[in-house]
Amino acid sequence: MIGILGGTFDPVHLGHLRTALDVCEALAFDEVRLIPCHLPPHRGRPVASSAQRVKMLEAAVRDYPAFVVDQRELGREGPSYSFDTLTSLRAEPGAQGICLLMGMDAFRDLTSWHRWRELIELCHLVVMTRPGAEIPAQGELADFIMEHKVTGAGALRQQAAGCLLFQPVTRLEISATDIRSRLAEGRSAGFLVPEAVRKIINKEGLYRGRQ
């Protein structure tokens, strides 16, 4: 079973990595694929180039063999839709259980995603939750939760797709937007990003004077 974590990773930070590691350990993933997007459908174009974001990701996970940087979205034109990425993953030889990881904020916006109802046919959805997070109790998402929610990791291994799991993770209030703002103001990103990533940012002068 593999976990999939997509995003701009502009830059990748400890909030991304710690939560992904929490889920990897809790659900005993064979692999976690970090998939940087080309053009995010719900936000602006990344500040760092694709090559720079891949370089930072690879440096960040160098000592974690279960973490793999997957560049498939960078080779596609147009917006980076999760539906397309999951379809390509599902078509790979030997594809089995695939778990799409997302935070609660992303999950609350799920109904705005491209072909969102079909995602559950291609993967399991694992929503990473922090203490105090409120799960939608009404509307389309509430109905979706009632239909697909499971309460234990064992259910994910019984089928290749179709389940929704809320998985607690470490609470780390770190955002890439805040990191870019700090760097634009000449402040440090130390202890917010892996040290290897901080060195790349400093060496290449990333995010200076821009957010």
MARZALUM-638129 format. One line per field, with one value per atom (N, C-alpha, C, O): residue number from 1; atom name; residue in one letter; x, y, z. Coordinates in steps of 0.001 Angstrom, whole numbers. Each point is the difference from the previous one (the first is absolute). Example, Ala and Ser with C-alpha at 12.3 -4.5 7.8 and 13.67 -1.06 7.14 Angstrom:
num <- c(1,1,1,1,2,2,2,2)
atomo <- c(N,CA,C,O,N,CA,C,O)
residuo <- c(a,a,a,a,s,s,s,s)
X <- c(13190,-890,900,1036,-1386,820,-770,509)
Y <- c(-5690,1190,1200,-19,1069,1190,1090,1108)
Z <- c(7800,0,0,665,-1385,60,730,169)
***
This chain:
num <- c(1,1,1,1,2,2,2,2,3,3,3,3,4,4,4,4,5,5,5,5,6,6,6,6,7,7,7,7,8,8,8,8,9,9,9,9,10,10,10,10,11,11,11,11,12,12,12,12,13,13,13,13,14,14,14,14,15,15,15,15,16,16,16,16,17,17,17,17,18,18,18,18,19,19,19,19,20,20,20,20,21,21,21,21,22,22,22,22,23,23,23,23,24,24,24,24,25,25,25,25,26,26,26,26,27,27,27,27,28,28,28,28,29,29,29,29,30,30,30,30,31,31,31,31,32,32,32,32,33,33,33,33,34,34,34,34,35,35,35,35,36,36,36,36,37,37,37,37,38,38,38,38,39,39,39,39,40,40,40,40,41,41,41,41,42,42,42,42,43,43,43,43,44,44,44,44,45,45,45,45,46,46,46,46,47,47,47,47,48,48,48,48,49,49,49,49,50,50,50,50,51,51,51,51,52,52,52,52,53,53,53,53,54,54,54,54,55,55,55,55,56,56,56,56,57,57,57,57,58,58,58,58,59,59,59,59,60,60,60,60,61,61,61,61,62,62,62,62,63,63,63,63,64,64,64,64,65,65,65,65,66,66,66,66,67,67,67,67,68,68,68,68,69,69,69,69,70,70,70,70,71,71,71,71,72,72,72,72,73,73,73,73,74,74,74,74,75,75,75,75,76,76,76,76,77,77,77,77,78,78,78,78,79,79,79,79,80,80,80,80,81,81,81,81,82,82,82,82,83,83,83,83,84,84,84,84,85,85,85,85,86,86,86,86,87,87,87,87,88,88,88,88,89,89,89,89,90,90,90,90,91,91,91,91,92,92,92,92,93,93,93,93,94,94,94,94,95,95,95,95,96,96,96,96,97,97,97,97,98,98,98,98,99,99,99,99,100,100,100,100,101,101,101,101,102,102,102,102,103,103,103,103,104,104,104,104,105,105,105,105,106,106,106,106,107,107,107,107,108,108,108,108,109,109,109,109,110,110,110,110,111,111,111,111,112,112,112,112,113,113,113,113,114,114,114,114,115,115,115,115,116,116,116,116,117,117,117,117,118,118,118,118,119,119,119,119,120,120,120,120,121,121,121,121,122,122,122,122,123,123,123,123,124,124,124,124,125,125,125,125,126,126,126,126,127,127,127,127,128,128,128,128,129,129,129,129,130,130,130,130,131,131,131,131,132,132,132,132,133,133,133,133,134,134,134,134,135,135,135,135,136,136,136,136,137,137,137,137,138,138,138,138,139,139,139,139,140,140,140,140,141,141,141,141,142,142,142,142,143,143,143,143,144,144,144,144,145,145,145,145,146,146,146,146,147,147,147,147,148,148,148,148,149,149,149,149,150,150,150,150,151,151,151,151,152,152,152,152,153,153,153,153,154,154,154,154,155,155,155,155,156,156,156,156,157,157,157,157,158,158,158,158,159,159,159,159,160,160,160,160,161,161,161,161,162,162,162,162,163,163,163,163,164,164,164,164,165,165,165,165,166,166,166,166,167,167,167,167,168,168,168,168,169,169,169,169,170,170,170,170,171,171,171,171,172,172,172,172,173,173,173,173,174,174,174,174,175,175,175,175,176,176,176,176,177,177,177,177,178,178,178,178,179,179,179,179,180,180,180,180,181,181,181,181,182,182,182,182,183,183,183,183,184,184,184,184,185,185,185,185,186,186,186,186,187,187,187,187,188,188,188,188,189,189,189,189,190,190,190,190,191,191,191,191,192,192,192,192,193,193,193,193,194,194,194,194,195,195,195,195,196,196,196,196,197,197,197,197,198,198,198,198,199,199,199,199,200,200,200,200,201,201,201,201,202,202,202,202,203,203,203,203,204,204,204,204,205,205,205,205,206,206,206,206,207,207,207,207,208,208,208,208,209,209,209,209,210,210,210,210,211,211,211,211)
atomo <- c(N,CA,C,O,N,CA,C,O,N,CA,C,O,N,CA,C,O,N,CA,C,O,N,CA,C,O,N,CA,C,O,N,CA,C,O,N,CA,C,O,N,CA,C,O,N,CA,C,O,N,CA,C,O,N,CA,C,O,N,CA,C,O,N,CA,C,O,N,CA,C,O,N,CA,C,O,N,CA,C,O,N,CA,C,O,N,CA,C,O,N,CA,C,O,N,CA,C,O,N,CA,C,O,N,CA,C,O,N,CA,C,O,N,CA,C,O,N,CA,C,O,N,CA,C,O,N,CA,C,O,N,CA,C,O,N,CA,C,O,N,CA,C,O,N,CA,C,O,N,CA,C,O,N,CA,C,O,N,CA,C,O,N,CA,C,O,N,CA,C,O,N,CA,C,O,N,CA,C,O,N,CA,C,O,N,CA,C,O,N,CA,C,O,N,CA,C,O,N,CA,C,O,N,CA,C,O,N,CA,C,O,N,CA,C,O,N,CA,C,O,N,CA,C,O,N,CA,C,O,N,CA,C,O,N,CA,C,O,N,CA,C,O,N,CA,C,O,N,CA,C,O,N,CA,C,O,N,CA,C,O,N,CA,C,O,N,CA,C,O,N,CA,C,O,N,CA,C,O,N,CA,C,O,N,CA,C,O,N,CA,C,O,N,CA,C,O,N,CA,C,O,N,CA,C,O,N,CA,C,O,N,CA,C,O,N,CA,C,O,N,CA,C,O,N,CA,C,O,N,CA,C,O,N,CA,C,O,N,CA,C,O,N,CA,C,O,N,CA,C,O,N,CA,C,O,N,CA,C,O,N,CA,C,O,N,CA,C,O,N,CA,C,O,N,CA,C,O,N,CA,C,O,N,CA,C,O,N,CA,C,O,N,CA,C,O,N,CA,C,O,N,CA,C,O,N,CA,C,O,N,CA,C,O,N,CA,C,O,N,CA,C,O,N,CA,C,O,N,CA,C,O,N,CA,C,O,N,CA,C,O,N,CA,C,O,N,CA,C,O,N,CA,C,O,N,CA,C,O,N,CA,C,O,N,CA,C,O,N,CA,C,O,N,CA,C,O,N,CA,C,O,N,CA,C,O,N,CA,C,O,N,CA,C,O,N,CA,C,O,N,CA,C,O,N,CA,C,O,N,CA,C,O,N,CA,C,O,N,CA,C,O,N,CA,C,O,N,CA,C,O,N,CA,C,O,N,CA,C,O,N,CA,C,O,N,CA,C,O,N,CA,C,O,N,CA,C,O,N,CA,C,O,N,CA,C,O,N,CA,C,O,N,CA,C,O,N,CA,C,O,N,CA,C,O,N,CA,C,O,N,CA,C,O,N,CA,C,O,N,CA,C,O,N,CA,C,O,N,CA,C,O,N,CA,C,O,N,CA,C,O,N,CA,C,O,N,CA,C,O,N,CA,C,O,N,CA,C,O,N,CA,C,O,N,CA,C,O,N,CA,C,O,N,CA,C,O,N,CA,C,O,N,CA,C,O,N,CA,C,O,N,CA,C,O,N,CA,C,O,N,CA,C,O,N,CA,C,O,N,CA,C,O,N,CA,C,O,N,CA,C,O,N,CA,C,O,N,CA,C,O,N,CA,C,O,N,CA,C,O,N,CA,C,O,N,CA,C,O,N,CA,C,O,N,CA,C,O,N,CA,C,O,N,CA,C,O,N,CA,C,O,N,CA,C,O,N,CA,C,O,N,CA,C,O,N,CA,C,O,N,CA,C,O,N,CA,C,O,N,CA,C,O,N,CA,C,O,N,CA,C,O,N,CA,C,O,N,CA,C,O,N,CA,C,O,N,CA,C,O,N,CA,C,O,N,CA,C,O,N,CA,C,O,N,CA,C,O,N,CA,C,O,N,CA,C,O,N,CA,C,O,N,CA,C,O,N,CA,C,O,N,CA,C,O,N,CA,C,O,N,CA,C,O,N,CA,C,O,N,CA,C,O,N,CA,C,O,N,CA,C,O,N,CA,C,O,N,CA,C,O,N,CA,C,O,N,CA,C,O,N,CA,C,O,N,CA,C,O,N,CA,C,O,N,CA,C,O,N,CA,C,O,N,CA,C,O,N,CA,C,O,N,CA,C,O,N,CA,C,O,N,CA,C,O,N,CA,C,O)
residuo <- c(m,m,m,m,i,i,i,i,g,g,g,g,i,i,i,i,l,l,l,l,g,g,g,g,g,g,g,g,t,t,t,t,f,f,f,f,d,d,d,d,p,p,p,p,v,v,v,v,h,h,h,h,l,l,l,l,g,g,g,g,h,h,h,h,l,l,l,l,r,r,r,r,t,t,t,t,a,a,a,a,l,l,l,l,d,d,d,d,v,v,v,v,c,c,c,c,e,e,e,e,a,a,a,a,l,l,l,l,a,a,a,a,f,f,f,f,d,d,d,d,e,e,e,e,v,v,v,v,r,r,r,r,l,l,l,l,i,i,i,i,p,p,p,p,c,c,c,c,h,h,h,h,l,l,l,l,p,p,p,p,p,p,p,p,h,h,h,h,r,r,r,r,g,g,g,g,r,r,r,r,p,p,p,p,v,v,v,v,a,a,a,a,s,s,s,s,s,s,s,s,a,a,a,a,q,q,q,q,r,r,r,r,v,v,v,v,k,k,k,k,m,m,m,m,l,l,l,l,e,e,e,e,a,a,a,a,a,a,a,a,v,v,v,v,r,r,r,r,d,d,d,d,y,y,y,y,p,p,p,p,a,a,a,a,f,f,f,f,v,v,v,v,v,v,v,v,d,d,d,d,q,q,q,q,r,r,r,r,e,e,e,e,l,l,l,l,g,g,g,g,r,r,r,r,e,e,e,e,g,g,g,g,p,p,p,p,s,s,s,s,y,y,y,y,s,s,s,s,f,f,f,f,d,d,d,d,t,t,t,t,l,l,l,l,t,t,t,t,s,s,s,s,l,l,l,l,r,r,r,r,a,a,a,a,e,e,e,e,p,p,p,p,g,g,g,g,a,a,a,a,q,q,q,q,g,g,g,g,i,i,i,i,c,c,c,c,l,l,l,l,l,l,l,l,m,m,m,m,g,g,g,g,m,m,m,m,d,d,d,d,a,a,a,a,f,f,f,f,r,r,r,r,d,d,d,d,l,l,l,l,t,t,t,t,s,s,s,s,w,w,w,w,h,h,h,h,r,r,r,r,w,w,w,w,r,r,r,r,e,e,e,e,l,l,l,l,i,i,i,i,e,e,e,e,l,l,l,l,c,c,c,c,h,h,h,h,l,l,l,l,v,v,v,v,v,v,v,v,m,m,m,m,t,t,t,t,r,r,r,r,p,p,p,p,g,g,g,g,a,a,a,a,e,e,e,e,i,i,i,i,p,p,p,p,a,a,a,a,q,q,q,q,g,g,g,g,e,e,e,e,l,l,l,l,a,a,a,a,d,d,d,d,f,f,f,f,i,i,i,i,m,m,m,m,e,e,e,e,h,h,h,h,k,k,k,k,v,v,v,v,t,t,t,t,g,g,g,g,a,a,a,a,g,g,g,g,a,a,a,a,l,l,l,l,r,r,r,r,q,q,q,q,q,q,q,q,a,a,a,a,a,a,a,a,g,g,g,g,c,c,c,c,l,l,l,l,l,l,l,l,f,f,f,f,q,q,q,q,p,p,p,p,v,v,v,v,t,t,t,t,r,r,r,r,l,l,l,l,e,e,e,e,i,i,i,i,s,s,s,s,a,a,a,a,t,t,t,t,d,d,d,d,i,i,i,i,r,r,r,r,s,s,s,s,r,r,r,r,l,l,l,l,a,a,a,a,e,e,e,e,g,g,g,g,r,r,r,r,s,s,s,s,a,a,a,a,g,g,g,g,f,f,f,f,l,l,l,l,v,v,v,v,p,p,p,p,e,e,e,e,a,a,a,a,v,v,v,v,r,r,r,r,k,k,k,k,i,i,i,i,i,i,i,i,n,n,n,n,k,k,k,k,e,e,e,e,g,g,g,g,l,l,l,l,y,y,y,y,r,r,r,r,g,g,g,g,r,r,r,r,q,q,q,q)
X <- c(850,-850,885,980,-1324,812,-824,-1215,1899,-627,427,1127,-2035,263,-236,-1082,2092,-155,404,1172,-2146,275,23,-436,947,29,986,711,-669,999,1383,1010,-961,1280,900,1112,-1620,650,261,-598,1483,828,-617,-954,1516,-365,446,1070,-1891,349,-302,-512,836,-131,-1457,-282,-632,-1412,-415,-730,1194,-260,580,-677,1941,759,-363,-92,-117,-331,-1353,-158,-822,-1323,9,-653,1385,104,666,-395,1406,672,-928,0,-785,-985,-920,-217,-323,-940,715,-534,1733,777,207,-149,488,234,-1302,-68,-968,-1267,-666,-614,733,-680,938,-412,1675,994,78,-87,250,160,1304,994,-1008,1235,802,1226,-1951,642,-907,-1225,1850,-727,572,1201,-2063,443,-388,-1168,2162,-207,-65,964,-2099,-229,-168,-1082,2147,-131,-856,164,-1080,-893,633,890,-1361,469,-763,593,-1890,-868,-1129,-914,947,-1065,-1329,-53,-1018,-1302,-607,-801,1179,-684,876,-383,1538,853,912,-14,810,854,1186,286,391,1180,1087,198,511,1069,1080,242,406,1080,1270,616,-216,1189,-310,-1141,2147,-181,-247,226,-688,-209,1297,12,1080,1296,432,531,-753,389,-851,512,-1799,-872,344,-36,366,433,1313,169,748,1291,-185,660,-1558,-253,-660,353,-1312,-660,993,12,809,957,987,380,33,912,-698,612,-1891,-752,-180,-1,-152,-335,1165,-180,1356,1156,258,437,-699,277,-1217,26,-1090,-1234,-352,-714,1213,-173,-1444,-278,-658,-1407,-624,-1081,1750,-517,634,1223,-2065,456,-599,-1191,2007,-494,-453,778,-2026,-627,-306,-776,1384,-89,-1050,38,-957,-907,-853,-303,-84,-842,775,-581,1883,812,129,321,-569,96,-1304,-55,-1010,-1297,-311,306,-905,-436,-1331,-749,478,-1273,-8,1020,-2183,-114,308,-259,812,354,-1186,-169,-643,-1179,331,648,-1095,224,-635,540,-1680,-659,933,96,590,914,1187,423,106,1143,-368,752,-1895,-440,-303,261,-804,-271,1302,55,985,1283,645,632,-788,535,-734,609,-1925,-803,330,-184,669,324,1369,339,449,1325,-97,-895,1793,-14,116,843,-1683,56,-592,155,-838,-598,-1009,-860,984,-923,-626,-579,695,-616,722,1212,-1966,535,-773,-1230,1948,-638,401,1178,-2149,244,-80,-1046,2142,75,-372,419,-1207,-345,-310,-390,567,-358,-1493,-709,239,-1421,-476,-1114,1933,-401,-240,-980,1880,-171,-1241,-733,497,-1176,-1291,-951,909,-1204,-307,-1149,2193,-184,-137,17,-152,39,-1050,254,-1409,-1071,346,-679,1725,429,1065,416,27,1045,-560,-1183,2040,-350,-411,781,-2003,-529,165,466,-859,301,-689,569,-1765,-714,655,-197,972,630,1343,535,7,1302,-38,948,-2037,-125,-36,202,-458,21,1427,257,663,1393,921,1106,-1552,885,-822,-1225,1918,-554,356,1050,-1892,310,377,-758,1922,448,117,873,-1757,-24,795,-341,1398,877,-610,-156,-184,-717,863,820,-1025,686,-1011,-1199,1655,-935,-930,444,-1728,-973,-596,-881,1347,-523,-1458,-370,-455,-1419,-276,382,-1040,-348,-1334,-937,821,-1266,-1186,50,-1117,-1146,-1252,-1032,1112,-1172,440,1136,-2048,301,572,-7,505,515,1135,66,821,1137,-447,532,-1491,-506,-594,199,-921,-559,1117,-63,1079,1153,711,413,-275,645,-798,566,-1864,-854,118,-65,235,57,1330,44,1044,1319,889,1036,-1405,890,229,-926,2198,379,738,439,-304,590,1356,629,-172,1283,796,-554,1883,878,-214,258,-723,-185,-934,179,-1179,-958,658,-458,1530,672,696,200,165,723,-934,449,-1722,-956,-468,-589,846,-374,955,684,-630,984,-402,856,-2145,-498,-1366,-554,17,-1376,-219,-1146,2206,-161,461,847,-1421,372,381,-797,2027,499,482,739,-1155,527,1134,-220,1432,1185,646,442,-376,661,1487,671,-175,1422,500,-785,2093,621,-461,-84,-207,-431,1227,747,-549,1089,-586,-361,269,-588,1087,511,-168,1014,-623,-689,923,-527,1088,871,-931,960,-161,979,-2211,-239,744,639,-723,700,1514,710,-217,1440,468,1035,-1787,380,-14,861,-1825,-72,1218,586,-212,1183,1244,789,-626,1184,2,1051,-2235,-100,423,499,-704,364,1429,444,269,1384,184,1098,-2183,99,321,23,221,438,-1169,-1026,1202,-958,504,-520,1530,545,-1039,-825,854,-906,-1433,-898,682,-1280,111,-971,2152,283,1196,765,-584,1200,1259,-3,1063,1226,515,497,-611,459,-796,544,-1822,-844,379,59,197,407,1266,128,802,1259,-230,631,-1530,-310,-649,346,-1285,-679,1009,-52,968,1002,969,340,104,980,-566,696,-1974,-606,-776,-572,555,-665,-1500,-587,-40,-1427,-851,321,-1388,-1051,427,-762,1934,431,-796,-41,-579,-716,-1325,-603,135,-1276,-677,672,-2001,-770,-837,-716)
Y <- c(-1191,1191,1240,67,914,1208,1228,33,969,1281,1007,-42,950,1033,1354,260,600,1354,979,87,647,992,1399,226,710,1391,795,-551,1851,810,-194,75,-325,-158,1195,-153,1338,1250,911,1073,-1465,-1212,-1129,215,-1423,-1093,379,582,-913,363,-1163,-1040,1235,-1071,-379,-1128,2042,-346,-1048,-933,1080,-1024,-1345,-1028,1065,-1233,-741,-1228,1949,-670,-674,-1128,1803,-603,-1199,-1007,1108,-1144,-1181,-1147,1419,-1073,-613,-1216,2045,-514,-1021,-1091,1459,-883,-1239,-1107,1292,-1136,-1050,-1196,1637,-935,-607,-1197,2032,-489,-1022,-953,1146,-868,-1001,-771,790,-954,17,-1043,2233,119,-642,17,-575,-468,1177,-52,1113,1141,1220,-116,1284,1259,769,265,85,764,1467,333,519,1437,499,-144,733,345,1511,528,172,1448,281,-636,1596,289,1013,763,-777,926,1321,1046,-1102,1166,-354,-731,1224,-333,599,1183,-1963,508,1058,817,-820,860,1104,633,-396,1073,481,-552,1586,575,-882,-997,1396,-729,33,1038,-2150,-18,1033,352,135,970,-687,442,-1519,-756,-808,-405,177,-782,-1471,-438,-306,-1435,-671,-815,1155,-614,330,-861,2093,389,-715,-420,277,-681,-1486,-574,-41,-1400,-132,-930,1840,-27,84,-722,1604,128,-1251,-453,-108,-1224,-1150,-710,530,-1104,162,-983,2206,236,-280,-526,878,-150,-1452,-314,-582,-1401,-952,-1218,1767,-832,-1124,-1083,1327,-1003,-849,-740,838,-755,-820,479,-1710,-805,-288,-284,349,-248,1183,-127,1277,1205,145,-19,162,76,1236,270,478,1155,-480,-587,839,-449,1247,858,-762,1220,-73,820,-1759,-205,1230,232,550,1157,1113,801,-752,1050,-185,946,-2166,-273,178,-232,646,179,1477,821,-490,1370,248,-933,2182,360,-229,-366,586,-161,-1423,-960,831,-1308,-540,319,-1132,-555,-1341,-853,675,-1256,-1171,-1106,1333,-1074,-574,-1219,2082,-461,-751,-1029,1550,-643,-1370,-960,862,-1287,-1002,-1195,1688,-880,-591,-1186,1999,-494,-966,-974,1236,-909,-1337,-1062,1135,-1223,-863,-1217,1837,-742,-672,-773,1053,-598,-1489,-423,-377,-1445,-280,581,-1462,-392,996,-156,1187,1007,-656,-771,1093,-542,1155,911,-952,1048,1331,81,968,1347,893,17,726,896,1438,350,468,1413,753,12,610,721,1461,623,-82,1417,514,-763,2065,623,283,-143,542,255,1177,-32,1070,1140,-421,410,-1231,-486,-869,73,-902,-870,813,-352,1424,839,615,323,-162,558,-1077,305,-1553,-1115,127,-393,929,72,936,-15,826,887,-653,582,-1779,-679,-585,-330,213,-593,-1471,-809,476,-1364,-601,-1128,1912,-373,-1283,-762,512,-1200,-1275,-1082,1213,-1173,-351,-1083,1991,-262,-1258,-785,595,-1120,-1344,-1048,1077,-1227,-395,-1138,2084,-234,-195,-521,935,-24,-1,120,-255,325,1456,474,228,1350,-54,-512,1038,65,1472,709,-256,1397,129,-604,1395,170,1050,1160,-1575,880,360,-792,1992,482,160,80,-30,139,1195,1093,-1305,1071,207,843,-1601,168,-436,-1038,1834,-304,-677,511,-1649,-743,518,154,119,500,-873,-1225,1871,-738,137,-592,1367,132,318,412,-609,273,-1197,-1120,1370,-1069,-781,-1225,1948,-680,-907,-1098,1537,-835,-1292,-1066,1150,-1201,-902,-1223,1846,-745,-740,-1148,1816,-618,-1206,-1062,1222,-1088,-1228,-1134,1363,-1097,-738,-1211,1941,-599,-121,-662,1272,43,-1388,-797,534,-1195,481,1148,-2010,417,-618,338,-1227,-631,-229,-121,62,-181,-1337,-128,-866,-1322,15,-771,1644,69,428,-371,1149,482,-1117,90,-1140,-1103,-1070,-940,1083,-994,285,-867,2082,348,1071,645,-451,901,1465,878,-595,1373,9,-1052,2262,105,393,191,-59,310,1422,571,-25,1309,-168,-470,859,-151,1343,707,-354,1182,-459,-768,1244,-476,1140,980,-1086,1050,103,-1005,2233,256,1058,635,-454,1015,1395,310,506,1375,885,277,155,915,1120,-216,1399,1138,703,1045,-1633,557,146,-906,2036,176,521,764,-1185,461,1508,702,-216,1434,806,1003,-1442,690,-76,978,-2144,-150,954,649,-562,915,1447,788,-430,1362,309,1078,-2030,189,218,910,-1747,96,1295,604,-178,1254,1188,1002,-1125,1065,-139,778,-1777,-187,-802,-51,-588,-835,-1445,-352,-474,-1374,-981,218,-1308,-1109,-1150,-1114,1380,-1032,-601,721,-2050,-780,-45,-510,1040,-122,-935,-649,588,-898,-871,374,-1533,-791,824,870,-1151,775,-47,1002,-2153,-121,927,551,-383,902,1448,812,-483,1363,395,1135,-2068,289,256,881,-1644,220,1362,735,-399,1296,1130,949,-1046,1056,62,1085,-2242,-36,578,701,-1000,441,1306,497,56,1286,-53,970,-2093,-177,877,185,343,717,1365,632,-178,1302,1104,76,763,1134,-346,852,-2110,-375,-1061,-719,616,-935,-915,-855)
Z <- c(0,0,0,741,-1571,-93,358,-194,716,276,-1049,-494,157,-995,656,525,-555,523,-1089,-368,-144,-1023,575,1128,-1909,430,-820,-840,1084,-693,619,-700,2018,719,-318,-506,816,-422,1196,76,878,-9,833,747,-888,888,1417,180,822,1373,947,-415,1687,974,249,406,-639,129,-1016,332,-1575,-1015,428,-28,420,179,1276,-9,1108,1260,-80,467,-1053,-98,-937,274,-1374,-911,689,-211,1035,727,1047,192,482,962,-668,526,-1693,-698,-523,69,-589,-507,1090,-251,1445,1104,507,280,-164,548,-910,480,-1790,-961,-663,-867,1282,-507,-1529,-648,87,-1446,-447,726,-1914,-615,-549,-100,-253,-656,105,6,76,-92,-1189,-62,-867,-1164,180,199,-273,51,-1440,-752,366,-1400,-135,257,-659,-210,-1227,-1041,1171,-1120,-953,376,-1588,-1027,118,263,-456,146,962,-383,1618,960,-432,-337,338,-444,907,-453,1752,967,582,984,-1567,507,-1118,-1100,1383,-1027,-357,663,-1731,-458,1076,630,-404,1006,-283,-1155,2207,-143,-477,-970,1643,-410,-1254,-220,-586,-1223,338,1128,-2112,211,418,923,-1598,315,1423,702,-272,1359,1039,1038,-1305,960,105,1088,-2217,21,763,789,-1016,691,1511,748,-295,1431,563,1089,-1826,455,123,1006,-2017,30,1150,636,-369,1129,1325,930,-845,1251,400,1191,-2163,314,-262,-22,-174,-361,1002,-387,1655,1033,351,984,-1777,252,-1240,-881,810,-1225,-374,-1165,2118,-334,-724,-574,594,-650,-1383,-139,-875,-1387,-662,151,-880,-750,-1375,-751,436,-1249,-841,421,-1603,-804,-1112,-918,967,-1134,-332,-1170,2165,-300,-699,-732,957,-616,-1500,-719,237,-1429,-752,-1208,1915,-646,-190,865,-1979,-244,715,287,-13,614,1500,585,42,1449,452,-726,1927,557,791,1177,-1828,650,660,-607,1845,711,-731,20,-666,-743,-1058,-143,-601,-1047,597,-526,1622,652,538,-172,816,541,-1117,139,-1228,-1136,-535,-325,232,-497,987,-408,1704,1015,-20,125,-285,-17,-1212,37,-1108,-1224,53,-896,1927,93,294,732,-1284,271,1496,684,-189,1401,972,1211,-1718,886,944,-426,1712,1000,780,-591,1910,799,-133,198,-537,-116,958,-19,858,965,-306,64,-391,-261,1324,648,-252,1267,-207,-975,1894,-67,1393,884,-695,1255,61,-996,2165,169,-841,-523,381,-822,-1441,-621,94,-1369,-109,-986,2007,-35,-3,-700,1467,35,-1364,-300,-526,-1346,-1071,-1193,1609,-947,-1103,-1138,1456,-1001,-1158,-1027,1179,-1086,-879,-1002,1367,-764,-1292,-92,-880,-1290,180,500,-907,55,1404,162,837,1377,444,781,-1255,422,-528,555,-1622,-593,636,-236,1036,621,862,-2,737,924,-731,614,-1912,-793,-369,-391,517,-385,1197,-147,1326,1159,1292,-25,1135,1312,290,-435,1149,452,1474,824,-499,1390,375,-501,1383,411,1294,1017,-1073,1157,922,-382,1592,920,1201,464,19,1194,1125,-264,1516,1118,-181,-353,595,-101,-1371,-170,-822,-1355,-68,547,-1218,-121,-1335,-1053,1100,-1202,-525,782,-2074,-557,408,-113,590,538,-847,316,-1390,-851,-1425,-238,-697,-1393,-730,512,-1718,-855,658,-102,776,626,1132,161,613,1092,-544,582,-1685,-628,-517,122,-696,-521,1130,-161,1304,1162,475,257,-141,455,-902,475,-1754,-966,13,-216,468,-222,1246,-63,1179,1155,607,145,206,762,1240,59,917,1274,290,1003,-1851,258,-1258,-1093,1258,-1148,-689,-1197,1935,-597,-1190,-943,978,-1105,-1300,-1081,1178,-1203,-759,-1211,1928,-638,-564,-657,911,-481,-1419,-644,149,-1354,-505,795,-2107,-593,77,-112,301,21,680,321,-103,461,1439,407,390,1428,323,-688,1740,522,1465,812,-486,1368,519,-685,1898,681,916,937,-1216,707,789,-600,1937,796,-325,-232,221,-248,972,705,-676,852,-410,-1188,2154,-281,-217,938,-2157,-336,-851,-1157,1725,-719,-806,401,-1540,-887,-1378,-467,-188,-1350,-924,415,-1666,-1001,-232,-253,340,-191,1054,-316,1565,1084,-191,238,-671,-230,-1097,145,-1232,-1081,484,-391,1235,541,860,-99,940,846,-854,255,-1263,-849,-800,-210,-237,-747,860,-512,1821,941,518,845,-1363,408,1263,555,-86,1196,-373,-1179,2179,-220,-23,644,-1402,-7,863,-79,902,862,917,561,-398,842,-542,669,-1875,-682,-1197,-388,-183,-1123,382,890,-1543,262,-288,-871,1602,-158,-1435,-513,-133,-1392,-915,-957,1250,-792,276,-924,2181,348,-743,-460,343,-692,-1484,-582,-31,-1422,-191,-925,1801,-85,93,-782,1734,181,-1169,-473,6,-1090,-1285,-734,460,-1261,138,-971,2186,195,-229,-478,813,-261,918,1174,-1717,729,539,730,-1066,476,-704,-1227,2030,-545,-666,-653,812,-600,862,739,-829,816,-861,522)
***
